[in-house]
């Protein structure tokens, strides 16, 4: 059986407590993924009750944003129901109590209201970045670059919008620039809508990143 360390090594290897996961019965990849999937499902139901993420699909399609054929890891495990936006935070299931983990191992243990209550009470702890060398409140970048605009609070909710970026054409530079200007305005509007809707109930900072990794909030 494969260990959860096989996936953690590709993201924040110091951010998952693999020993605690083992102690709580989710040390195997299959068990961890099952709990994580069910957690993301209830979390996504909750987030979609605050903002309909499928509205983003409608807006971007109307503005000719092309879909990416290949989706990154976090997009593939997304439960938001959108073709463009997904949650980028890691889901640290080992931070849940053993009772909560047992409940999430079998979706029949929880009804939808109970599942939503569970994520509402735990999402800050479960989604926060807390490697050993981080303080309880810290800032970090989810990207490879060191641009200060990419730095966010370790407790923030981080969303990525993925789409096929326009290809630069030296023979039609003006058109390329105009398309990117239009795209930026659309994305800024979406970012404000998402942040405004979620911030009405969530205390944490909300960030929406798009292709190129420039933050919109």
ROBA-949195 format. One record per atom (N, C-alpha, C): x, y, z; residue number from 1. Coordinates in nm, 4 decimals. Each point is the difference from the previous one (the first is absolute). Last residue first. Example, Ala and Ser with C-alpha at 12.3 -4.5 7.8 and 13.67 -1.06 7.14 Angstrom:
! residues 2
PT          X          Y          Z   seq
PT     1.2850    -0.2250     0.7080     2
PT     0.0820     0.1190     0.0060     2
PT    -0.0770     0.1090     0.0730     2
PT     0.0290    -0.5720    -0.0070     1
PT    -0.0890     0.1190     0.0000     1
PT     0.0900     0.1200     0.0000     1
This chain:
! residues 217
PT          X          Y          Z   seq
PT    -0.6646     4.0152    -0.5360   217
PT    -0.0503     0.0693     0.1179   217
PT     0.1153     0.0298     0.0927   217
PT     0.0565    -0.2263    -0.4156   216
PT    -0.1009     0.0970    -0.0374   216
PT    -0.0598     0.0711     0.1200   216
PT     0.5056    -0.2502    -0.1377   215
PT    -0.1202    -0.0001     0.0820   215
PT    -0.0956     0.1108    -0.0386   215
PT     0.3521    -0.2810    -0.3155   214
PT    -0.0154     0.1315     0.0622   214
PT    -0.1286     0.0017     0.0806   214
PT     0.1940    -0.3729    -0.2806   213
PT     0.0145     0.0047     0.1453   213
PT    -0.0019     0.1400     0.0598   213
PT    -0.0490    -0.2231    -0.4541   212
PT     0.1017     0.1020     0.0158   212
PT     0.0282     0.0270     0.1476   212
PT    -0.4729    -0.1777    -0.1172   211
PT     0.1181    -0.0340    -0.0792   211
PT     0.1000     0.1136     0.0019   211
PT    -0.3061     0.0412     0.4084   210
PT    -0.0314    -0.0485    -0.1331   210
PT     0.1299    -0.0277    -0.0754   210
PT    -0.2308     0.0622     0.5413   209
PT     0.1123     0.0130    -0.0920   209
PT    -0.0419    -0.0522    -0.1374   209
PT    -0.2314     0.1822     0.4876   208
PT    -0.0277    -0.0671    -0.1263   208
PT     0.1155     0.0283    -0.0940   208
PT    -0.1243     0.0155     0.5694   207
PT     0.0838     0.0392    -0.1141   207
PT    -0.0404    -0.0824    -0.1218   207
PT    -0.1677     0.1596     0.5388   206
PT    -0.0307    -0.0770    -0.1200   206
PT     0.0875     0.0513    -0.1138   206
PT     0.0004    -0.0044     0.5838   205
PT     0.0232     0.0702    -0.1254   205
PT    -0.0260    -0.0946    -0.1165   205
PT    -0.2607    -0.0837     0.4661   204
PT     0.1313    -0.0123    -0.0598   204
PT     0.0104     0.0813    -0.1295   204
PT    -0.4016    -0.0640     0.2688   203
PT     0.0880     0.1057     0.0514   203
PT     0.1352     0.0014    -0.0696   203
PT    -0.5196    -0.1527    -0.1702   202
PT     0.1328    -0.0493     0.0370   202
PT     0.0892     0.1150     0.0447   202
PT    -0.4482     0.0849    -0.1487   201
PT    -0.0096    -0.1003     0.1075   201
PT     0.1370    -0.0479     0.0477   201
PT    -0.0485     0.3373    -0.3337   200
PT    -0.1170     0.0309     0.0815   200
PT    -0.0133    -0.0979     0.1165   200
PT     0.3289    -0.0376    -0.3528   199
PT     0.0402     0.0780     0.1170   199
PT    -0.1169     0.0385     0.0894   199
PT    -0.0528    -0.2277    -0.4246   198
PT     0.0516    -0.0887     0.1048   198
PT     0.0326     0.0762     0.1281   198
PT    -0.1547     0.2453    -0.3819   197
PT    -0.1006    -0.0979     0.0412   197
PT     0.0487    -0.0855     0.1169   197
PT     0.2992     0.3141    -0.2004   196
PT    -0.1104     0.0679     0.0688   196
PT    -0.1011    -0.0990     0.0544   196
PT     0.3575    -0.1639    -0.2645   195
PT     0.0481     0.0499     0.1286   195
PT    -0.1122     0.0640     0.0805   195
PT    -0.0959    -0.1399    -0.4423   194
PT     0.0292    -0.1145     0.0869   194
PT     0.0382     0.0466     0.1396   194
PT    -0.0621     0.3333    -0.3261   193
PT    -0.1271    -0.0669     0.0309   193
PT     0.0208    -0.1158     0.0971   193
PT     0.3772     0.2249    -0.1704   192
PT    -0.0721     0.0845     0.0954   192
PT    -0.1308    -0.0653     0.0417   192
PT     0.2503    -0.2134    -0.3338   191
PT     0.0701    -0.0049     0.1276   191
PT    -0.0725     0.0806     0.1070   191
PT    -0.1545     0.0171    -0.4458   190
PT    -0.0287    -0.1291     0.0623   190
PT     0.0618    -0.0078     0.1387   190
PT     0.1033     0.3764    -0.2569   189
PT    -0.1405     0.0032     0.0393   189
PT    -0.0395    -0.1286     0.0714   189
PT     0.4276     0.0265    -0.1889   188
PT    -0.0089     0.0888     0.1165   188
PT    -0.1426     0.0061     0.0526   188
PT     0.0770    -0.2322    -0.3992   187
PT     0.0510    -0.0737     0.1154   187
PT    -0.0041     0.0839     0.1274   187
PT    -0.1210     0.2016    -0.4114   186
PT    -0.0962    -0.1060     0.0323   186
PT     0.0424    -0.0729     0.1267   186
PT     0.2950     0.3191    -0.1727   185
PT    -0.1195     0.0644     0.0555   185
PT    -0.1044    -0.1025     0.0416   185
PT     0.3860    -0.1527    -0.2231   184
PT     0.0325     0.0470     0.1345   184
PT    -0.1205     0.0648     0.0664   184
PT    -0.0281    -0.1347    -0.4520   183
PT     0.0010    -0.1145     0.0910   183
PT     0.0245     0.0433     0.1436   183
PT     0.0323     0.3252    -0.3393   182
PT    -0.1387    -0.0407     0.0194   182
PT    -0.0090    -0.1154     0.0998   182
PT     0.4257     0.1382    -0.1291   181
PT    -0.0631     0.1057     0.0793   181
PT    -0.1444    -0.0375     0.0321   181
PT     0.2380    -0.2804    -0.2896   180
PT     0.0453    -0.0151     0.1383   180
PT    -0.0588     0.1067     0.0913   180
PT    -0.0883     0.0258    -0.4612   179
PT    -0.0632    -0.1206     0.0544   179
PT     0.0383    -0.0178     0.1468   179
PT     0.2084     0.3457    -0.2395   178
PT    -0.1403     0.0302     0.0265   178
PT    -0.0722    -0.1193     0.0615   178
PT     0.4487    -0.0507    -0.1446   177
PT    -0.0073     0.0889     0.1159   177
PT    -0.1447     0.0274     0.0382   177
PT     0.0784    -0.2461    -0.3932   176
PT     0.0422    -0.0777     0.1170   176
PT    -0.0137     0.0827     0.1277   176
PT    -0.0704     0.2140    -0.4124   175
PT    -0.1110    -0.0893     0.0316   175
PT     0.0307    -0.0816     0.1250   175
PT     0.3399     0.2721    -0.1694   174
PT    -0.1080     0.0810     0.0545   174
PT    -0.1195    -0.0859     0.0412   174
PT     0.3770    -0.1947    -0.2263   173
PT     0.0269     0.0309     0.1398   173
PT    -0.1162     0.0761     0.0646   173
PT     0.1073    -0.2754    -0.4321   172
PT    -0.1260     0.0606     0.0432   172
PT     0.0084     0.0310     0.1494   172
PT     0.3602    -0.1958    -0.2322   171
PT    -0.0596     0.0693    -0.1143   171
PT    -0.1315     0.0702     0.0376   171
PT     0.2486    -0.2768     0.3060   170
PT     0.0747     0.1235    -0.0255   170
PT    -0.0586     0.0805    -0.1154   170
PT    -0.2329    -0.3394     0.3526   169
PT     0.0232     0.0056    -0.1438   169
PT     0.0652     0.1342    -0.0319   169
PT    -0.1250    -0.3516     0.4517   168
PT     0.0524     0.1257    -0.0530   168
PT     0.0287    -0.0132    -0.1492   168
PT    -0.3829    -0.2682     0.2784   167
PT     0.1359    -0.0180    -0.0507   167
PT     0.0471     0.1298    -0.0641   167
PT    -0.3746    -0.0880     0.4152   166
PT     0.0222     0.0369    -0.1406   166
PT     0.1466    -0.0175    -0.0386   166
PT    -0.2044    -0.3105     0.3916   165
PT     0.0400     0.1383    -0.0206   165
PT     0.0231     0.0293    -0.1482   165
PT    -0.3247    -0.3540     0.2686   164
PT     0.1047     0.0024    -0.1011   164
PT     0.0353     0.1443    -0.0322   164
PT    -0.1757    -0.1408     0.4906   163
PT    -0.0536     0.0087    -0.1360   163
PT     0.1175     0.0051    -0.0959   163
PT    -0.1494    -0.0216     0.5725   162
PT     0.0837    -0.0520    -0.1089   162
PT    -0.0710     0.0125    -0.1339   162
PT     0.0072     0.1986     0.5417   161
PT    -0.0789    -0.0051    -0.1231   161
PT     0.0935    -0.0439    -0.1117   161
PT     0.0102    -0.0598     0.5692   160
PT     0.0669     0.0217    -0.1279   160
PT    -0.1032    -0.0059    -0.1125   160
PT     0.0124     0.1050     0.5747   159
PT    -0.0627    -0.0587    -0.1178   159
PT     0.0836     0.0316    -0.1229   159
PT     0.0288    -0.0041     0.5800   158
PT     0.0635     0.0343    -0.1270   158
PT    -0.0668    -0.0766    -0.1139   158
PT    -0.0495     0.1790     0.5508   157
PT    -0.0569    -0.0905    -0.1006   157
PT     0.0501     0.0459    -0.1358   157
PT     0.2676     0.0805     0.4865   156
PT    -0.0863     0.0502    -0.1083   156
PT    -0.0597    -0.1139    -0.0812   156
PT     0.3286     0.0041     0.3786   155
PT    -0.1376    -0.0436     0.0276   155
PT    -0.0965     0.0405    -0.1114   155
PT     0.4681     0.1209     0.0063   154
PT    -0.0042    -0.1462    -0.0006   154
PT    -0.1382    -0.0561     0.0311   154
PT     0.0964     0.4732    -0.2607   153
PT    -0.0032    -0.0525     0.1358   153
PT    -0.0130    -0.1521    -0.0024   153
PT     0.2358     0.2267    -0.4222   152
PT    -0.1306     0.0046     0.0661   152
PT     0.0121    -0.0534     0.1424   152
PT     0.2924     0.1759    -0.4842   151
PT     0.0080    -0.0421     0.1399   151
PT    -0.1353     0.0200     0.0683   151
PT     0.1332     0.1276    -0.4579   150
PT    -0.0460    -0.1380     0.0110   150
PT    -0.0058    -0.0492     0.1444   150
PT     0.1667     0.4321    -0.1388   149
PT    -0.1438    -0.0034    -0.0269   149
PT    -0.0577    -0.1404     0.0119   149
PT     0.4708     0.0935     0.0352   148
PT    -0.0712     0.0325     0.1229   148
PT    -0.1504    -0.0052    -0.0190   148
PT     0.3583    -0.2993    -0.2728   147
PT    -0.0696     0.1271    -0.0136   147
PT    -0.0842     0.0261     0.1238   147
PT     0.2891    -0.3862    -0.1300   146
PT     0.0141     0.0715     0.1265   146
PT    -0.0674     0.1371    -0.0045   146
PT    -0.0947    -0.5118    -0.2664   145
PT     0.0667     0.1297    -0.0015   145
PT     0.0043     0.0656     0.1362   145
PT    -0.2268    -0.4190    -0.1046   144
PT     0.1448    -0.0174     0.0012   144
PT     0.0735     0.1330     0.0103   144
PT    -0.4980    -0.0635     0.2162   143
PT     0.0625    -0.0115    -0.1310   143
PT     0.1508    -0.0153     0.0145   143
PT    -0.3156     0.0850     0.3539   142
PT    -0.0406    -0.1288    -0.0548   142
PT     0.0657    -0.0248    -0.1355   142
PT     0.1639     0.3054     0.4438   141
PT    -0.0414     0.0027    -0.1398   141
PT    -0.0361    -0.1404    -0.0433   141
PT    -0.0149     0.2678     0.5081   140
PT     0.0737    -0.0877    -0.0892   140
PT    -0.0499     0.0200    -0.1419   140
PT    -0.0282     0.1638     0.5748   139
PT    -0.0333     0.0257    -0.1394   139
PT     0.0885    -0.0866    -0.0879   139
PT    -0.2146    -0.0330     0.5398   138
PT     0.1137     0.0238    -0.0868   138
PT    -0.0493     0.0363    -0.1388   138
PT    -0.1417    -0.1590     0.5372   137
PT    -0.0422     0.0954    -0.1025   137
PT     0.1206     0.0382    -0.0828   137
PT     0.0690    -0.3281     0.3133   136
PT    -0.1434    -0.0215    -0.0179   136
PT    -0.0579     0.0932    -0.1050   136
PT     0.5048    -0.1054    -0.0758   135
PT    -0.0733     0.0403     0.1195   135
PT    -0.1480    -0.0251    -0.0257   135
PT     0.3942    -0.2856    -0.2449   134
PT    -0.0925     0.1124    -0.0101   134
PT    -0.0585     0.0308     0.1368   134
PT     0.3004    -0.3726    -0.1272   133
PT     0.0726     0.1245     0.0184   133
PT    -0.0889     0.1229    -0.0156   133
PT    -0.1659    -0.4554    -0.0505   132
PT     0.0625     0.0133     0.1315   132
PT     0.0652     0.1355     0.0226   132
PT    -0.4102    -0.0175    -0.3403   131
PT     0.1210    -0.0799     0.0138   131
PT     0.0702     0.0342     0.1305   131
PT    -0.4805     0.1150    -0.1902   130
PT     0.0698     0.0031     0.1285   130
PT     0.1206    -0.0920     0.0030   130
PT    -0.4521     0.2390    -0.2932   129
PT     0.1361    -0.0511    -0.0211   129
PT     0.0758     0.0134     0.1306   129
PT    -0.5575    -0.0592    -0.0668   128
PT     0.1151     0.0875     0.0246   128
PT     0.1324    -0.0702    -0.0292   128
PT    -0.4571    -0.1970    -0.0138   127
PT     0.0532     0.0578    -0.1235   127
PT     0.1257     0.0843     0.0198   127
PT    -0.2432    -0.2200     0.3673   126
PT     0.0290    -0.1023    -0.1015   126
PT     0.0690     0.0580    -0.1232   126
PT    -0.1517     0.2846     0.3613   125
PT     0.1070    -0.0899     0.0462   125
PT     0.0426    -0.0965    -0.1099   125
PT    -0.3639     0.2772    -0.0932   124
PT     0.1184     0.0848     0.0219   124
PT     0.1192    -0.0868     0.0408   124
PT    -0.4317    -0.2049    -0.0561   123
PT     0.0708     0.0309    -0.1244   123
PT     0.1243     0.0863     0.0199   123
PT    -0.3522    -0.1924     0.3255   122
PT     0.1385    -0.0503    -0.0092   122
PT     0.0813     0.0549    -0.1163   122
PT    -0.4807     0.0768     0.1238   121
PT     0.0708     0.0049     0.1282   121
PT     0.1480    -0.0349    -0.0103   121
PT    -0.2949    -0.0183    -0.3770   120
PT    -0.0066     0.1372     0.0503   120
PT     0.0808     0.0151     0.1282   120
PT    -0.0567    -0.4297    -0.1930   119
PT     0.1005     0.0809    -0.0700   119
PT    -0.0015     0.1445     0.0483   119
PT    -0.3201    -0.2970     0.1907   118
PT     0.1357    -0.0484     0.0263   118
PT     0.1041     0.0886    -0.0667   118
PT    -0.4574     0.0763    -0.0862   117
PT     0.0385     0.0472     0.1336   117
PT     0.1428    -0.0413     0.0332   117
PT    -0.1838    -0.1665    -0.3968   116
PT     0.0283     0.1429    -0.0115   116
PT     0.0422     0.0576     0.1344   116
PT    -0.1392    -0.4467    -0.0094   115
PT     0.1260     0.0157    -0.0710   115
PT     0.0403     0.1454    -0.0129   115
PT    -0.4193    -0.1031     0.1826   114
PT     0.1063    -0.0366     0.0934   114
PT     0.1369     0.0161    -0.0647   114
PT    -0.3791     0.0687    -0.2683   113
PT     0.0105     0.1063     0.1004   113
PT     0.1114    -0.0285     0.0991   113
PT    -0.1055    -0.3312    -0.3271   112
PT     0.0646     0.1185    -0.0577   112
PT     0.0183     0.1113     0.1027   112
PT    -0.0005    -0.4845     0.1991   111
PT    -0.0887     0.0591    -0.0987   111
PT     0.0649     0.1305    -0.0461   111
PT     0.2646    -0.4469     0.1912   110
PT    -0.0365     0.1405     0.0122   110
PT    -0.1083     0.0353    -0.1007   110
PT     0.1873    -0.4358     0.0288   109
PT     0.0068     0.0371     0.1411   109
PT    -0.0480     0.1423     0.0241   109
PT     0.0546    -0.2121    -0.4314   108
PT    -0.1291    -0.0311     0.0613   108
PT    -0.0024     0.0357     0.1481   108
PT     0.3923     0.0355    -0.2808   107
PT    -0.0906     0.1134    -0.0153   107
PT    -0.1369    -0.0252     0.0618   107
PT     0.4871    -0.1891     0.1384   106
PT    -0.1217    -0.0541    -0.0591   106
PT    -0.1027     0.1116    -0.0053   106
PT     0.4235     0.1048     0.1533   105
PT     0.0382    -0.1199    -0.0747   105
PT    -0.1194    -0.0635    -0.0697   105
PT    -0.0271     0.3784     0.3014   104
PT     0.0253     0.0332    -0.1393   104
PT     0.0411    -0.1213    -0.0835   104
PT    -0.0767    -0.0361     0.4724   103
PT    -0.1244     0.0461    -0.0622   103
PT     0.0189     0.0246    -0.1490   103
PT     0.3773    -0.1065     0.2604   102
PT    -0.0859    -0.1181    -0.0153   102
PT    -0.1295     0.0387    -0.0702   102
PT     0.2857     0.3498     0.1140   101
PT     0.0570    -0.0804    -0.1087   101
PT    -0.0856    -0.1231    -0.0264   101
PT    -0.1056     0.2723     0.3681   100
PT    -0.0339     0.0679    -0.1259   100
PT     0.0499    -0.0792    -0.1202   100
PT     0.1188    -0.1549     0.4271    99
PT    -0.1449    -0.0145    -0.0187    99
PT    -0.0436     0.0638    -0.1318    99
PT     0.4451     0.0512     0.1415    98
PT    -0.0239    -0.1364    -0.0473    98
PT    -0.1485    -0.0233    -0.0254    98
PT     0.1680     0.4978    -0.0546    97
PT    -0.0022    -0.0970     0.1088    97
PT    -0.0250    -0.1388    -0.0588    97
PT     0.2553     0.3663    -0.3010    96
PT    -0.1339    -0.0279     0.0519    96
PT     0.0100    -0.0955     0.1185    96
PT     0.3733     0.1206    -0.2678    95
PT    -0.0281     0.0983     0.1038    95
PT    -0.1411    -0.0125     0.0554    95
PT     0.1789    -0.2568    -0.3707    94
PT     0.0529    -0.0486     0.1278    94
PT    -0.0244     0.0971     0.1141    94
PT    -0.1061     0.0921    -0.4661    93
PT    -0.1007    -0.0801     0.0707    93
PT     0.0479    -0.0475     0.1367    93
PT     0.1134     0.4030    -0.3442    92
PT     0.0757    -0.0806     0.0970    92
PT    -0.0965    -0.0788     0.0878    92
PT     0.0274     0.2607    -0.4974    91
PT    -0.1007    -0.0455     0.0962    91
PT     0.0672    -0.0991     0.0934    91
PT     0.1770     0.4410    -0.3261    90
PT     0.0124    -0.1406     0.0369    90
PT    -0.1056    -0.0340     0.1049    90
PT    -0.0726     0.4050    -0.3632    89
PT     0.0489    -0.0387     0.1324    89
PT     0.0181    -0.1508     0.0127    89
PT    -0.1909     0.2478    -0.3851    88
PT     0.1412    -0.0381    -0.0031    88
PT     0.0538    -0.0463     0.1355    88
PT    -0.4967     0.0172    -0.2926    87
PT     0.0648     0.0351     0.1268    87
PT     0.1426    -0.0532     0.0008    87
PT    -0.2746     0.1435    -0.4604    86
PT     0.0117    -0.1062     0.0998    86
PT     0.0714     0.0523     0.1233    86
PT    -0.2474     0.1353    -0.5304    85
PT     0.0575     0.0402     0.1281    85
PT     0.0031    -0.1173     0.0976    85
PT    -0.1649    -0.0433    -0.4622    84
PT     0.1084     0.0971    -0.0059    84
PT     0.0693     0.0261     0.1334    84
PT    -0.3941    -0.2793    -0.1017    83
PT     0.0970    -0.0425    -0.1002    83
PT     0.1221     0.0912    -0.0044    83
PT    -0.3481    -0.1348     0.4289    82
PT     0.0324     0.0979    -0.1036    82
PT     0.1028    -0.0574    -0.0963    82
PT    -0.1767    -0.2010     0.4173    81
PT    -0.0934    -0.0113    -0.1105    81
PT     0.0225     0.1000    -0.1108    81
PT     0.2270    -0.1204     0.4458    80
PT    -0.0773     0.1237    -0.0121    80
PT    -0.1027    -0.0050    -0.1128    80
PT     0.3539    -0.3180     0.1757    79
PT    -0.1419    -0.0361     0.0097    79
PT    -0.0893     0.1231    -0.0166    79
PT     0.5477    -0.1839    -0.1284    78
PT    -0.0967     0.1028     0.0388    78
PT    -0.1418    -0.0550     0.0015    78
PT     0.4336    -0.2092    -0.1292    77
PT    -0.0694    -0.0454     0.1205    77
PT    -0.1072     0.0996     0.0457    77
PT     0.2692     0.0847    -0.3893    76
PT    -0.0561    -0.1339    -0.0194    76
PT    -0.0765    -0.0489     0.1222    76
PT     0.2407     0.4113     0.0069    75
PT    -0.1201     0.0124    -0.0828    75
PT    -0.0681    -0.1357    -0.0139    75
PT     0.4128     0.0217     0.2175    74
PT    -0.1048     0.0569     0.0846    74
PT    -0.1310     0.0192    -0.0763    74
PT     0.3879    -0.1657    -0.2413    73
PT    -0.0453    -0.0894     0.1072    73
PT    -0.1180     0.0558     0.0795    73
PT     0.0485     0.1968    -0.4925    72
PT     0.0967    -0.0294     0.1066    72
PT    -0.0641    -0.0823     0.1114    72
PT    -0.1578    -0.0150    -0.5281    71
PT    -0.0264     0.0655     0.1274    71
PT     0.1073    -0.0358     0.1030    71
PT    -0.0713     0.0304    -0.5707    70
PT     0.0641    -0.0717     0.1106    70
PT    -0.0203     0.0784     0.1296    70
PT    -0.1962     0.1786    -0.3851    69
PT    -0.0231    -0.1432    -0.0186    69
PT     0.0574    -0.0813     0.1150    69
PT    -0.1948     0.5178     0.0191    68
PT     0.1234    -0.0771    -0.0103    68
PT    -0.0338    -0.1475    -0.0167    68
PT    -0.3259     0.4183    -0.1642    67
PT     0.0325    -0.0949     0.1061    67
PT     0.1359    -0.0659    -0.0248    67
PT    -0.1583     0.5089    -0.1650    66
PT     0.0088    -0.1409    -0.0388    66
PT     0.0396    -0.0878     0.1182    66
PT    -0.2723     0.4873    -0.0613    65
PT     0.1120    -0.0621     0.0701    65
PT     0.0010    -0.1484    -0.0353    65
PT    -0.3226     0.3676    -0.1470    64
PT     0.0919    -0.0772    -0.0860    64
PT     0.1269    -0.0478     0.0699    64
PT    -0.4100     0.2294     0.1759    63
PT     0.1109     0.0878    -0.0365    63
PT     0.1135    -0.0752    -0.0697    63
PT    -0.3895    -0.2216     0.1587    62
PT    -0.0566     0.1123    -0.0758    62
PT     0.1085     0.0953    -0.0485    62
PT     0.1205    -0.3525     0.2848    61
PT    -0.0348    -0.0518    -0.1325    61
PT    -0.0579     0.1103    -0.0883    61
PT     0.0968     0.1015     0.4496    60
PT     0.1227    -0.0195    -0.0775    60
PT    -0.0290    -0.0541    -0.1396    60
PT    -0.3642     0.0616     0.3054    59
PT     0.0647     0.1275    -0.0326    59
PT     0.1205    -0.0191    -0.0893    59
PT    -0.2219    -0.3852     0.1652    58
PT    -0.0860     0.0727    -0.0933    58
PT     0.0669     0.1293    -0.0454    58
PT     0.2113    -0.2505     0.3358    57
PT     0.0057    -0.0690    -0.1296    57
PT    -0.0788     0.0764    -0.1050    57
PT    -0.0253     0.1454     0.4431    56
PT     0.1292     0.0357    -0.0593    56
PT     0.0126    -0.0641    -0.1377    56
PT    -0.3637    -0.1079     0.2740    55
PT    -0.0210     0.1281    -0.0670    55
PT     0.1286     0.0475    -0.0669    55
PT    -0.0151    -0.3818     0.2815    54
PT    -0.0312    -0.0293    -0.1394    54
PT    -0.0303     0.1276    -0.0786    54
PT     0.0784    -0.0034     0.4732    53
PT     0.1218     0.0000    -0.0803    53
PT    -0.0249    -0.0345    -0.1462    53
PT    -0.2906     0.2280     0.4066    52
PT    -0.0186    -0.1040    -0.1015    52
PT     0.1192     0.0027    -0.0964    52
PT    -0.0364     0.1396     0.5386    51
PT     0.0229     0.0541    -0.1343    51
PT    -0.0109    -0.1138    -0.1004    51
PT    -0.1120    -0.0744     0.4490    50
PT     0.0360     0.1407     0.0184    50
PT     0.0205     0.0707    -0.1332    50
PT    -0.0897    -0.4615     0.0275    49
PT    -0.1180     0.0631     0.0607    49
PT     0.0237     0.1489     0.0230    49
PT     0.3458    -0.2797    -0.1589    48
PT    -0.0952     0.0292    -0.1065    48
PT    -0.1309     0.0585     0.0537    48
PT     0.3334    -0.1428     0.3049    47
PT     0.0487     0.1160    -0.0754    47
PT    -0.0971     0.0390    -0.1103    47
PT    -0.1002    -0.3934     0.2477    46
PT    -0.0059     0.1193     0.0855    46
PT     0.0420     0.1250    -0.0768    46
PT     0.0453    -0.4127    -0.2109    45
PT    -0.1429     0.0285     0.0150    45
PT    -0.0176     0.1284     0.0812    45
PT     0.4328    -0.1626    -0.0348    44
PT    -0.0436     0.0612    -0.1251    44
PT    -0.1492     0.0309     0.0016    44
PT     0.1932    -0.2323     0.3631    43
PT     0.0526     0.1364    -0.0036    43
PT    -0.0498     0.0734    -0.1244    43
PT    -0.1002    -0.4562     0.0433    42
PT    -0.0803     0.0808     0.0917    42
PT     0.0467     0.1457     0.0015    42
PT     0.2508    -0.2946    -0.2668    41
PT    -0.1377     0.0006    -0.0473    41
PT    -0.0873     0.0889     0.0888    41
PT     0.4483    -0.0879     0.1208    40
PT    -0.0097     0.0983    -0.1069    40
PT    -0.1429     0.0110    -0.0533    40
PT     0.0875    -0.3366     0.3154    39
PT     0.0141     0.1312     0.0630    39
PT    -0.0168     0.1106    -0.1047    39
PT     0.0108    -0.4397    -0.1513    38
PT    -0.1262     0.0269     0.0682    38
PT     0.0026     0.1358     0.0694    38
PT     0.3976    -0.1466    -0.2064    37
PT    -0.1049     0.0205    -0.1010    37
PT    -0.1330     0.0352     0.0655    37
PT     0.3621    -0.1206     0.2794    36
PT     0.0232     0.1294    -0.0627    36
PT    -0.1100     0.0330    -0.1016    36
PT     0.0050    -0.4243     0.2004    35
PT    -0.0397     0.1013     0.0982    35
PT     0.0135     0.1397    -0.0599    35
PT     0.1504    -0.3499    -0.2686    34
PT    -0.1433    -0.0152     0.0223    34
PT    -0.0513     0.1070     0.0958    34
PT     0.4669    -0.0356    -0.0841    33
PT    -0.0721     0.0592    -0.1120    33
PT    -0.1517    -0.0066     0.0197    33
PT     0.2797    -0.2147     0.3148    32
PT     0.0160     0.1449     0.0087    32
PT    -0.0822     0.0686    -0.1088    32
PT     0.0227    -0.4696    -0.0019    31
PT    -0.0791     0.0487     0.1128    31
PT     0.0045     0.1519     0.0080    31
PT     0.2663    -0.2113    -0.3275    30
PT    -0.1405    -0.0201    -0.0303    30
PT    -0.0896     0.0555     0.1114    30
PT     0.4788     0.0032     0.0559    29
PT    -0.0470     0.0947    -0.1012    29
PT    -0.1490    -0.0106    -0.0236    29
PT     0.2006    -0.1315     0.4779    28
PT     0.0057    -0.0540    -0.1355    28
PT    -0.0644     0.0974    -0.0978    28
PT     0.0011     0.0810     0.4693    27
PT     0.1381     0.0042    -0.0473    27
PT     0.0172    -0.0536    -0.1411    27
PT    -0.3794     0.0805     0.3437    26
PT    -0.0046     0.0447    -0.1400    26
PT     0.1428     0.0157    -0.0546    26
PT    -0.1406    -0.1104     0.4698    25
PT    -0.0577    -0.0983    -0.0912    25
PT    -0.0110     0.0416    -0.1442    25
PT     0.2013     0.2198     0.4036    24
PT    -0.1450     0.0175    -0.0075    24
PT    -0.0655    -0.0879    -0.1061    24
PT     0.4760     0.0075     0.0753    23
PT    -0.0594    -0.0262     0.1307    23
PT    -0.1524     0.0061    -0.0038    23
PT     0.2483     0.1189    -0.3867    22
PT     0.0107    -0.1439     0.0266    22
PT    -0.0688    -0.0357     0.1307    22
PT     0.0349     0.4527    -0.1080    21
PT    -0.0932    -0.0644    -0.0920    21
PT    -0.0019    -0.1507     0.0234    21
PT     0.3160     0.2528     0.2316    20
PT    -0.1331     0.0173     0.0581    20
PT    -0.1058    -0.0650    -0.0888    20
PT     0.4374     0.0019    -0.1596    19
PT    -0.0079    -0.0862     0.1186    19
PT    -0.1382     0.0094     0.0642    19
PT     0.1077     0.2822    -0.3634    18
PT    -0.0251    -0.1372    -0.0434    18
PT    -0.0106    -0.0964     0.1175    18
PT    -0.0798     0.5270    -0.0946    17
PT     0.0546    -0.0785     0.1111    17
PT    -0.0328    -0.1462    -0.0278    17
PT     0.0706     0.4422    -0.3454    16
PT    -0.0836    -0.1107     0.0435    16
PT     0.0687    -0.0725     0.1149    16
PT     0.2177     0.3620    -0.2057    15
PT    -0.1281     0.0537     0.0421    15
PT    -0.0990    -0.1068     0.0422    15
PT     0.4549    -0.0183    -0.2036    14
PT     0.0070     0.0225     0.1438    14
PT    -0.1345     0.0391     0.0592    14
PT     0.0558    -0.0799    -0.4729    13
PT     0.0367    -0.1225     0.0717    13
PT     0.0100     0.0175     0.1502    13
PT    -0.2720     0.2383    -0.3981    12
PT     0.0713     0.0494     0.1176    12
PT     0.0402    -0.1213     0.0849    12
PT    -0.0742    -0.1011    -0.4773    11
PT    -0.0607     0.1274     0.0357    11
PT     0.0725     0.0628     0.1196    11
PT     0.1025    -0.4331    -0.2033    10
PT    -0.0145     0.0885    -0.1147    10
PT    -0.0568     0.1363     0.0380    10
PT     0.0602    -0.3684     0.3090     9
PT     0.1325     0.0388    -0.0473     9
PT    -0.0063     0.0974    -0.1171     9
PT    -0.3865    -0.2124     0.1960     8
PT     0.0454     0.1169     0.0747     8
PT     0.1356     0.0484    -0.0491     8
PT    -0.2026    -0.3981    -0.1737     7
PT    -0.0601     0.1220    -0.0535     7
PT     0.0521     0.1230     0.0733     7
PT     0.1622    -0.4208     0.1285     6
PT     0.0212     0.0073    -0.1440     6
PT    -0.0654     0.1223    -0.0627     6
PT    -0.0493    -0.1308     0.4630     5
PT     0.1210     0.0785    -0.0269     5
PT     0.0267     0.0139    -0.1489     5
PT    -0.3460    -0.2743     0.1973     4
PT    -0.0411     0.1367    -0.0317     4
PT     0.1206     0.0870    -0.0328     4
PT     0.0349    -0.5302    -0.0878     3
PT    -0.0087     0.0927     0.1111     3
PT    -0.0434     0.1367    -0.0487     3
PT    -0.1063    -0.5181    -0.2079     2
PT     0.0794     0.1218    -0.0100     2
PT    -0.0241     0.0919     0.1193     2
PT    -0.0148    -0.5577    -0.0341     1
PT    -0.0856     0.1199     0.0000     1
PT     0.0888     0.1243     0.0000     1
